[in-house]
Amino acid sequence: MVEKGRYRHFKGNEYTVIDIAKDSETLEDMVIYRAEYGDRGLWVRPAKMWNEIIERDGKSMVRFTKI
């Protein structure tokens, strides 16, 4: 489960989770979030990707960390 609030992406940018929605075709949980930089665009990403452990430069890390 993804909680509403502010997160830092592993690359350093910050985002605010606004809500969770369901994809109308697959019923998959989707995270609705806003970038806290630049034009502050609104984005959507599958919740399963939000909580993923990723590998980068030989290190394992979470994609987003709640701050």
C-alpha positions as a Markdown table, in Angstrom:
| # | Residue | x | y | z |
|---|---|---|---|---|
| 1 | Met | 0.0 | 0.0 | 0.0 |
| 2 | Val | 1.2 | 3.5 | -0.9 |
| 3 | Glu | 0.5 | 6.2 | 1.7 |
| 4 | Lys | -0.3 | 9.8 | 0.7 |
| 5 | Gly | 2.6 | 12.2 | 1.4 |
| 6 | Arg | 5.9 | 13.4 | 0.1 |
| 7 | Tyr | 8.5 | 11.0 | -1.3 |
| 8 | Arg | 12.0 | 11.2 | -2.7 |
| 9 | His | 12.8 | 9.2 | -5.9 |
| 10 | Phe | 16.1 | 7.3 | -5.9 |
| 11 | Lys | 17.4 | 9.9 | -8.4 |
| 12 | Gly | 16.8 | 12.7 | -6.0 |
| 13 | Asn | 13.6 | 14.5 | -7.1 |
| 14 | Glu | 10.7 | 14.9 | -4.7 |
| 15 | Tyr | 7.0 | 14.0 | -5.4 |
| 16 | Thr | 3.8 | 14.2 | -3.5 |
| 17 | Val | 1.4 | 11.2 | -3.6 |
| 18 | Ile | -2.1 | 12.7 | -4.1 |
| 19 | Asp | -4.2 | 9.5 | -4.1 |
| 20 | Ile | -4.6 | 5.9 | -5.3 |
| 21 | Ala | -6.9 | 5.1 | -8.2 |
| 22 | Lys | -7.9 | 2.0 | -10.1 |
| 23 | Asp | -7.2 | 1.4 | -13.8 |
| 24 | Ser | -10.6 | 1.1 | -15.4 |
| 25 | Glu | -9.5 | -1.8 | -17.7 |
| 26 | Thr | -7.3 | -3.9 | -15.4 |
| 27 | Leu | -8.4 | -2.7 | -11.9 |
| 28 | Glu | -4.7 | -2.3 | -11.0 |
| 29 | Asp | -3.9 | 0.2 | -8.3 |
| 30 | Met | -2.3 | 3.3 | -9.7 |
| 31 | Val | -0.5 | 6.1 | -7.8 |
| 32 | Ile | -1.5 | 9.6 | -8.7 |
| 33 | Tyr | 1.4 | 12.0 | -7.8 |
| 34 | Arg | 2.7 | 15.5 | -8.5 |
| 35 | Ala | 6.3 | 16.5 | -9.2 |
| 36 | Glu | 7.6 | 19.0 | -6.7 |
| 37 | Tyr | 9.9 | 20.7 | -9.2 |
| 38 | Gly | 9.7 | 22.3 | -12.6 |
| 39 | Asp | 6.2 | 22.6 | -14.0 |
| 40 | Arg | 4.9 | 20.3 | -11.1 |
| 41 | Gly | 3.3 | 17.9 | -13.6 |
| 42 | Leu | 0.7 | 15.4 | -12.5 |
| 43 | Trp | 1.7 | 11.7 | -13.1 |
| 44 | Val | 0.4 | 8.2 | -12.6 |
| 45 | Arg | 2.3 | 5.0 | -12.0 |
| 46 | Pro | 1.3 | 1.4 | -11.1 |
| 47 | Ala | 1.5 | 1.0 | -7.3 |
| 48 | Lys | 3.5 | -2.2 | -7.7 |
| 49 | Met | 6.3 | -0.1 | -9.4 |
| 50 | Trp | 6.1 | 2.5 | -6.7 |
| 51 | Asn | 7.1 | 0.0 | -4.1 |
| 52 | Glu | 9.7 | -1.8 | -6.2 |
| 53 | Ile | 13.2 | -2.6 | -5.2 |
| 54 | Ile | 15.4 | -1.6 | -8.1 |
| 55 | Glu | 19.0 | -2.3 | -8.9 |
| 56 | Arg | 21.3 | 0.6 | -9.9 |
| 57 | Asp | 25.1 | 0.5 | -10.2 |
| 58 | Gly | 25.2 | -2.9 | -8.4 |
| 59 | Lys | 23.1 | -1.6 | -5.4 |
| 60 | Ser | 19.6 | -2.5 | -4.4 |
| 61 | Met | 17.3 | 0.3 | -3.3 |
| 62 | Val | 13.7 | 1.3 | -3.2 |
| 63 | Arg | 12.4 | 3.4 | -6.0 |
| 64 | Phe | 10.6 | 5.9 | -3.7 |
| 65 | Thr | 11.3 | 6.7 | 0.0 |
| 66 | Lys | 8.7 | 8.5 | 2.1 |
| 67 | Ile | 10.1 | 11.7 | 3.6 |
